[in-house]
Amino acid sequence: MVRKPTNWTWRKFTKKVETYLSRIQNNPLHFPLKNGKLREAYIQKFPFVIIYEIVENEILVFAVFNTHQNPTKKP
């Protein structure tokens, strides 16, 4: 059975993702390389990871991936 997130949980999650995106923008090299050129920022208190790559002066976000999914689906 899959539970729908409450509005409170959804707001907390989106706030946390925004915080991590800001951290990535301010210091893109902070998070470790995991797969070739891809970096992963694990979001505290939520089972999600932000997967991104630095290309020249840009940060490309590939996914906000749910870590409870099959890891072979990860970009």
BALOBA-1460 file (C-alpha; in Angstrom, 3 decimals):
// residues 75
<rec num="1" residu="m" x="0.000" y="0.000" z="0.000"/>
<rec num="2" residu="v" x="1.413" y="3.371" z="-1.042"/>
<rec num="3" residu="r" x="0.612" y="6.315" z="1.194"/>
<rec num="4" residu="k" x="0.056" y="9.736" z="-0.319"/>
<rec num="5" residu="p" x="2.222" y="12.447" z="1.224"/>
<rec num="6" residu="t" x="0.444" y="15.043" z="3.304"/>
<rec num="7" residu="n" x="0.705" y="18.715" z="2.369"/>
<rec num="8" residu="w" x="3.036" y="19.225" z="5.324"/>
<rec num="9" residu="t" x="5.338" y="16.394" z="4.180"/>
<rec num="10" residu="w" x="5.289" y="17.651" z="0.603"/>
<rec num="11" residu="r" x="6.196" y="21.198" z="1.714"/>
<rec num="12" residu="k" x="9.052" y="19.880" z="3.883"/>
<rec num="13" residu="f" x="10.333" y="17.751" z="1.004"/>
<rec num="14" residu="t" x="10.243" y="20.569" z="-1.566"/>
<rec num="15" residu="k" x="11.933" y="22.949" z="0.905"/>
<rec num="16" residu="k" x="14.683" y="20.366" z="1.504"/>
<rec num="17" residu="v" x="15.179" y="19.837" z="-2.263"/>
<rec num="18" residu="e" x="15.405" y="23.614" z="-2.781"/>
<rec num="19" residu="t" x="17.995" y="23.820" z="0.013"/>
<rec num="20" residu="y" x="20.100" y="21.098" z="-1.583"/>
<rec num="21" residu="l" x="19.828" y="22.659" z="-5.042"/>
<rec num="22" residu="s" x="21.080" y="25.908" z="-3.544"/>
<rec num="23" residu="r" x="23.979" y="24.054" z="-1.876"/>
<rec num="24" residu="i" x="24.843" y="22.425" z="-5.203"/>
<rec num="25" residu="q" x="24.720" y="25.806" z="-6.944"/>
<rec num="26" residu="n" x="26.959" y="27.438" z="-4.310"/>
<rec num="27" residu="n" x="29.497" y="24.607" z="-4.140"/>
<rec num="28" residu="p" x="28.985" y="22.087" z="-6.964"/>
<rec num="29" residu="l" x="32.167" y="20.122" z="-6.175"/>
<rec num="30" residu="h" x="31.094" y="19.426" z="-2.590"/>
<rec num="31" residu="f" x="29.171" y="16.243" z="-3.354"/>
<rec num="32" residu="p" x="31.084" y="13.119" z="-4.425"/>
<rec num="33" residu="l" x="31.469" y="11.667" z="-7.891"/>
<rec num="34" residu="k" x="29.592" y="8.361" z="-8.057"/>
<rec num="35" residu="n" x="29.257" y="7.244" z="-11.661"/>
<rec num="36" residu="g" x="31.772" y="8.691" z="-14.103"/>
<rec num="37" residu="k" x="31.055" y="12.416" z="-14.119"/>
<rec num="38" residu="l" x="27.785" y="12.221" z="-12.173"/>
<rec num="39" residu="r" x="27.595" y="13.527" z="-8.619"/>
<rec num="40" residu="e" x="25.057" y="12.534" z="-5.979"/>
<rec num="41" residu="a" x="23.648" y="14.665" z="-3.194"/>
<rec num="42" residu="y" x="21.698" y="12.549" z="-0.705"/>
<rec num="43" residu="i" x="18.789" y="14.469" z="0.816"/>
<rec num="44" residu="q" x="18.694" y="14.131" z="4.590"/>
<rec num="45" residu="k" x="15.513" y="12.728" z="6.167"/>
<rec num="46" residu="f" x="14.076" y="11.716" z="2.784"/>
<rec num="47" residu="p" x="14.916" y="8.664" z="0.656"/>
<rec num="48" residu="f" x="15.992" y="10.734" z="-2.351"/>
<rec num="49" residu="v" x="19.217" y="11.686" z="-4.063"/>
<rec num="50" residu="i" x="19.861" y="14.532" z="-6.520"/>
<rec num="51" residu="i" x="21.950" y="13.295" z="-9.446"/>
<rec num="52" residu="y" x="23.789" y="15.986" z="-11.381"/>
<rec num="53" residu="e" x="26.774" y="16.732" z="-13.570"/>
<rec num="54" residu="i" x="28.949" y="19.814" z="-13.965"/>
<rec num="55" residu="v" x="29.459" y="20.710" z="-17.629"/>
<rec num="56" residu="e" x="31.677" y="23.739" z="-18.198"/>
<rec num="57" residu="n" x="29.966" y="26.453" z="-16.107"/>
<rec num="58" residu="e" x="26.574" y="24.753" z="-15.885"/>
<rec num="59" residu="i" x="25.020" y="22.270" z="-13.492"/>
<rec num="60" residu="l" x="22.780" y="19.711" z="-15.179"/>
<rec num="61" residu="v" x="20.343" y="17.944" z="-12.857"/>
<rec num="62" residu="f" x="19.407" y="14.544" z="-14.262"/>
<rec num="63" residu="a" x="17.097" y="13.306" z="-11.515"/>
<rec num="64" residu="v" x="15.728" y="13.596" z="-8.029"/>
<rec num="65" residu="f" x="15.791" y="9.842" z="-7.579"/>
<rec num="66" residu="n" x="13.850" y="7.831" z="-4.992"/>
<rec num="67" residu="t" x="16.386" y="5.475" z="-3.397"/>
<rec num="68" residu="h" x="13.645" y="2.932" z="-2.641"/>
<rec num="69" residu="q" x="13.391" y="2.244" z="-6.379"/>
<rec num="70" residu="n" x="15.396" y="-0.353" z="-8.247"/>
<rec num="71" residu="p" x="18.947" y="1.119" z="-8.433"/>
<rec num="72" residu="t" x="19.293" y="-0.023" z="-12.045"/>
<rec num="73" residu="k" x="16.779" y="2.706" z="-12.950"/>
<rec num="74" residu="k" x="19.217" y="5.345" z="-11.666"/>
<rec num="75" residu="p" x="20.696" y="7.593" z="-14.376"/>
